Amino acid sequence: MTKLIIYDCDGVLFDSREAVLAYYDFISKKFDLPKINKNDIEQVNKAMMKTNVEIINML
């Protein structure tokens, strides 16, 4: 079985915050959801970090 480690690039290789916000804007429009502003992105990042830890613990 092959195992992989996938690195999150936010702040590691390059700062992709603007790209992440653009992605969320696209998804918000597509699914008619409220737009995420720059102040909310910190909460989103915390949720993503928790999810990443949960996934790693399952490996």
C-alpha positions in Angstrom: 0.0 0.0 0.0 1.3 3.4 -1.0 1.1 6.2 1.6 1.4 9.8 0.7 1.9 13.0 2.6 0.3 16.0 1.0 1.6 19.4 2.1 -0.7 22.3 2.5 0.9 25.3 0.7 -0.5 28.1 2.8 2.5 29.8 4.2 4.8 26.8 3.5 5.7 27.3 -0.1 3.8 30.4 -0.9 1.0 32.6 0.6 -2.2 31.5 -1.1 -4.7 33.4 1.0 -6.0 35.4 -1.9 -6.4 32.3 -4.0 -8.3 30.6 -1.2 -10.6 33.6 -0.8 -11.2 33.6 -4.6 -12.1 29.9 -4.4 -14.5 30.4 -1.6 -16.1 33.3 -3.5 -16.6 31.0 -6.5 -18.2 28.3 -4.4 -20.4 30.8 -2.5 -21.8 32.1 -5.8 -22.2 28.6 -7.3 -24.3 27.4 -4.4 -25.9 30.7 -3.5 -24.2 30.9 -0.1 -23.1 34.0 1.8 -19.7 35.4 0.8 -16.8 34.7 3.3 -14.9 37.9 4.1 -11.3 38.2 5.1 -12.2 38.3 8.8 -14.0 35.0 8.6 -11.1 33.2 6.8 -9.3 32.7 10.2 -12.2 30.6 11.4 -12.2 28.6 8.2 -8.5 28.0 8.5 -8.9 26.7 12.1 -11.7 24.3 10.9 -9.5 23.1 8.0 -6.6 22.5 10.4 -8.8 20.4 12.7 -10.0 18.3 9.7 -6.4 17.8 8.5 -5.4 16.5 12.0 -8.3 14.1 12.0 -7.4 12.8 8.5 -3.7 12.3 9.5 -4.8 10.4 12.7 -6.8 8.0 10.5 -3.7 7.0 8.5 
